[in-house]
Amino acid sequence: MEFKVEGMTCGGCAEAVRRAVRKVAPEAAVEVDLAGGRVAVSPAPDAAAVAAAIARAGFTARALG
């Protein structure tokens, strides 16, 4: 599942998003495209849970597709 994430501006932001996603999906592969503002999570357990975790980290996320 892919998410559009707003507010990521640096490597620290990308790492914060990775940590947030891994809290709700510890076994998932998390790929962050900082320049594109996208995060791919495979497998994503629940889009709403992933988006909420990213929001708790201080970013706005919405599922794509």
ROVOMAR-778716 format. One record per atom (N, C-alpha, C): residue number from 1; residue in one letter; chain; atom name; x, y, z. Coordinates in Angstrom, 1 decimal, decimal comma, padded with zeros to 4 digits, always signed. Example, Ala and Ser with C-alpha at 12.3 -4.5 7.8 and 13.67 -1.06 7.14 Angstrom:
<recs>
   seq   type   mol   atom     east    north       up
     1      a     A      N   +013,2   -005,7   +007,8
     1      a     A     CA   +012,3   -004,5   +007,8
     1      a     A      C   +013,2   -003,3   +007,8
     2      s     A      N   +012,8   -002,2   +007,1
     2      s     A     CA   +013,7   -001,1   +007,1
     2      s     A      C   +012,9   +000,0   +007,9
</recs>
This chain:
<recs>
   seq   type   mol   atom     east    north       up
     1      m     A      N   +000,8   -001,2   +000,0
     1      m     A     CA   +000,0   +000,0   +000,0
     1      m     A      C   +000,9   +001,2   +000,0
     2      e     A      N   +000,5   +002,3   -000,7
     2      e     A     CA   +001,3   +003,5   -000,8
     2      e     A      C   +000,5   +004,6   -000,2
     3      f     A      N   +001,3   +005,5   +000,4
     3      f     A     CA   +000,7   +006,7   +001,1
     3      f     A      C   +001,4   +008,0   +000,6
     4      k     A      N   +000,6   +009,0   +000,4
     4      k     A     CA   +001,2   +010,4   +000,2
     4      k     A      C   +001,3   +011,0   +001,5
     5      v     A      N   +002,6   +011,4   +001,9
     5      v     A     CA   +002,9   +012,0   +003,2
     5      v     A      C   +003,3   +013,4   +003,0
     6      e     A      N   +002,6   +014,3   +003,7
     6      e     A     CA   +003,0   +015,8   +003,6
     6      e     A      C   +003,8   +016,1   +004,8
     7      g     A      N   +004,8   +017,0   +004,6
     7      g     A     CA   +005,6   +017,5   +005,7
     7      g     A      C   +007,0   +016,8   +005,9
     8      m     A      N   +007,3   +015,8   +005,1
     8      m     A     CA   +008,6   +015,2   +005,2
     8      m     A      C   +009,6   +016,1   +004,5
     9      t     A      N   +010,6   +016,6   +005,2
     9      t     A     CA   +011,5   +017,5   +004,5
     9      t     A      C   +013,0   +017,1   +004,6
    10      c     A      N   +013,3   +016,0   +005,4
    10      c     A     CA   +014,7   +015,6   +005,6
    10      c     A      C   +014,7   +014,1   +006,0
    11      g     A      N   +016,0   +013,7   +006,1
    11      g     A     CA   +016,2   +012,3   +006,4
    11      g     A      C   +015,6   +011,9   +007,8
    12      g     A      N   +015,7   +012,9   +008,7
    12      g     A     CA   +015,1   +012,7   +010,1
    12      g     A      C   +013,6   +012,5   +010,0
    13      c     A      N   +013,0   +013,2   +009,1
    13      c     A     CA   +011,5   +013,1   +009,0
    13      c     A      C   +011,2   +011,7   +008,4
    14      a     A      N   +012,0   +011,3   +007,4
    14      a     A     CA   +011,8   +009,9   +006,8
    14      a     A      C   +011,9   +008,8   +007,9
    15      e     A      N   +012,9   +009,0   +008,7
    15      e     A     CA   +013,2   +008,0   +009,7
    15      e     A      C   +012,0   +008,0   +010,8
    16      a     A      N   +011,5   +009,1   +011,1
    16      a     A     CA   +010,4   +009,2   +012,0
    16      a     A      C   +009,2   +008,5   +011,5
    17      v     A      N   +008,9   +008,7   +010,2
    17      v     A     CA   +007,8   +008,0   +009,5
    17      v     A      C   +008,0   +006,5   +009,5
    18      r     A      N   +009,3   +006,0   +009,2
    18      r     A     CA   +009,6   +004,6   +009,2
    18      r     A      C   +009,3   +004,0   +010,6
    19      r     A      N   +009,8   +004,7   +011,7
    19      r     A     CA   +009,6   +004,2   +013,0
    19      r     A      C   +008,1   +004,1   +013,4
    20      a     A      N   +007,3   +005,2   +013,0
    20      a     A     CA   +005,9   +005,2   +013,3
    20      a     A      C   +005,2   +004,0   +012,6
    21      v     A      N   +005,5   +003,8   +011,3
    21      v     A     CA   +004,8   +002,7   +010,6
    21      v     A      C   +005,2   +001,3   +011,3
    22      r     A      N   +006,4   +001,2   +011,6
    22      r     A     CA   +006,9   -000,1   +012,2
    22      r     A      C   +006,2   -000,4   +013,6
    23      k     A      N   +005,7   +000,7   +014,3
    23      k     A     CA   +005,0   +000,5   +015,5
    23      k     A      C   +003,7   -000,3   +015,3
    24      v     A      N   +003,0   +000,0   +014,2
    24      v     A     CA   +001,8   -000,7   +013,9
    24      v     A      C   +001,9   -001,9   +012,9
    25      a     A      N   +003,1   -001,9   +012,2
    25      a     A     CA   +003,3   -003,0   +011,3
    25      a     A      C   +004,8   -003,4   +011,4
    26      p     A      N   +005,2   -004,1   +012,5
    26      p     A     CA   +006,6   -004,4   +012,8
    26      p     A      C   +007,3   -005,2   +011,7
    27      e     A      N   +006,5   -006,1   +011,0
    27      e     A     CA   +007,1   -007,0   +010,0
    27      e     A      C   +007,1   -006,4   +008,6
    28      a     A      N   +006,5   -005,2   +008,4
    28      a     A     CA   +006,4   -004,6   +007,1
    28      a     A      C   +007,7   -004,0   +006,6
    29      a     A      N   +007,8   -004,1   +005,3
    29      a     A     CA   +008,9   -003,4   +004,6
    29      a     A      C   +008,4   -001,9   +004,4
    30      v     A      N   +009,2   -000,9   +004,8
    30      v     A     CA   +008,8   +000,5   +004,6
    30      v     A      C   +009,8   +001,2   +003,7
    31      e     A      N   +009,3   +001,6   +002,6
    31      e     A     CA   +010,2   +002,4   +001,7
    31      e     A      C   +009,7   +003,8   +001,6
    32      v     A      N   +010,6   +004,7   +001,9
    32      v     A     CA   +010,3   +006,2   +001,9
    32      v     A      C   +010,9   +006,8   +000,7
    33      d     A      N   +010,1   +007,5   -000,1
    33      d     A     CA   +010,6   +008,4   -001,2
    33      d     A      C   +010,4   +009,8   -000,7
    34      l     A      N   +011,5   +010,3   -000,1
    34      l     A     CA   +011,5   +011,7   +000,5
    34      l     A      C   +011,1   +012,7   -000,6
    35      a     A      N   +011,8   +012,7   -001,7
    35      a     A     CA   +011,6   +013,7   -002,8
    35      a     A      C   +010,1   +013,7   -003,3
    36      g     A      N   +009,6   +012,5   -003,4
    36      g     A     CA   +008,2   +012,4   -003,9
    36      g     A      C   +007,1   +012,5   -002,9
    37      g     A      N   +007,5   +012,4   -001,6
    37      g     A     CA   +006,6   +012,5   -000,5
    37      g     A      C   +005,7   +011,3   -000,4
    38      r     A      N   +006,3   +010,1   -000,7
    38      r     A     CA   +005,5   +008,9   -000,7
    38      r     A      C   +006,1   +007,9   +000,2
    39      v     A      N   +005,3   +007,0   +000,8
    39      v     A     CA   +005,7   +005,9   +001,6
    39      v     A      C   +005,0   +004,7   +001,2
    40      a     A      N   +005,8   +003,6   +000,9
    40      a     A     CA   +005,2   +002,3   +000,5
    40      a     A      C   +005,4   +001,4   +001,7
    41      v     A      N   +004,3   +000,7   +002,0
    41      v     A     CA   +004,3   -000,3   +003,1
    41      v     A      C   +003,8   -001,6   +002,6
    42      s     A      N   +004,6   -002,6   +002,8
    42      s     A     CA   +004,2   -004,0   +002,3
    42      s     A      C   +004,6   -005,1   +003,3
    43      p     A      N   +003,7   -005,8   +003,7
    43      p     A     CA   +002,2   -005,6   +003,5
    43      p     A      C   +001,7   -004,6   +004,6
    44      a     A      N   +000,7   -003,9   +004,2
    44      a     A     CA   +000,1   -002,9   +005,1
    44      a     A      C   -001,0   -003,6   +005,8
    45      p     A      N   -001,0   -003,6   +007,2
    45      p     A     CA   -002,0   -004,3   +007,9
    45      p     A      C   -003,4   -003,6   +007,8
    46      d     A      N   -003,4   -002,3   +007,8
    46      d     A     CA   -004,7   -001,5   +007,8
    46      d     A      C   -004,3   -000,1   +007,4
    47      a     A      N   -004,8   +000,4   +006,3
    47      a     A     CA   -004,5   +001,7   +005,9
    47      a     A      C   -004,8   +002,8   +006,9
    48      a     A      N   -005,9   +002,7   +007,6
    48      a     A     CA   -006,2   +003,7   +008,6
    48      a     A      C   -005,2   +003,7   +009,7
    49      a     A      N   -004,8   +002,5   +010,2
    49      a     A     CA   -003,9   +002,4   +011,3
    49      a     A      C   -002,5   +003,0   +010,9
    50      v     A      N   -002,1   +002,7   +009,6
    50      v     A     CA   -000,8   +003,3   +009,2
    50      v     A      C   -000,9   +004,8   +009,1
    51      a     A      N   -002,0   +005,3   +008,5
    51      a     A     CA   -002,1   +006,8   +008,4
    51      a     A      C   -002,2   +007,4   +009,8
    52      a     A      N   -002,9   +006,8   +010,7
    52      a     A     CA   -002,9   +007,3   +012,1
    52      a     A      C   -001,6   +007,4   +012,7
    53      a     A      N   -000,8   +006,3   +012,5
    53      a     A     CA   +000,6   +006,3   +013,1
    53      a     A      C   +001,4   +007,4   +012,5
    54      i     A      N   +001,3   +007,6   +011,2
    54      i     A     CA   +002,1   +008,6   +010,6
    54      i     A      C   +001,7   +010,0   +011,1
    55      a     A      N   +000,4   +010,2   +011,3
    55      a     A     CA   -000,2   +011,4   +011,9
    55      a     A      C   +000,3   +011,7   +013,3
    56      r     A      N   +000,4   +010,6   +014,1
    56      r     A     CA   +001,0   +010,8   +015,4
    56      r     A      C   +002,4   +011,2   +015,4
    57      a     A      N   +003,1   +010,9   +014,4
    57      a     A     CA   +004,5   +011,3   +014,2
    57      a     A      C   +004,6   +012,7   +013,7
    58      g     A      N   +003,5   +013,4   +013,4
    58      g     A     CA   +003,5   +014,8   +013,0
    58      g     A      C   +003,4   +015,1   +011,6
    59      f     A      N   +002,9   +014,1   +010,8
    59      f     A     CA   +002,8   +014,3   +009,3
    59      f     A      C   +001,4   +014,0   +008,9
    60      t     A      N   +001,0   +014,4   +007,8
    60      t     A     CA   -000,3   +014,2   +007,2
    60      t     A      C   -000,2   +013,1   +006,1
    61      a     A      N   -000,9   +012,0   +006,2
    61      a     A     CA   -000,8   +010,9   +005,3
    61      a     A      C   -002,2   +010,5   +004,8
    62      r     A      N   -002,2   +010,1   +003,5
    62      r     A     CA   -003,4   +009,6   +002,9
    62      r     A      C   -003,0   +008,4   +002,0
    63      a     A      N   -003,9   +007,4   +002,0
    63      a     A     CA   -003,6   +006,2   +001,2
    63      a     A      C   -003,9   +006,6   -000,3
    64      l     A      N   -003,0   +006,0   -001,1
    64      l     A     CA   -003,2   +006,2   -002,6
    64      l     A      C   -003,7   +004,9   -003,2
    65      g     A      N   -004,6   +005,1   -004,2
    65      g     A     CA   -005,1   +004,0   -004,9
    65      g     A      C   -006,1   +003,2   -004,3
</recs>
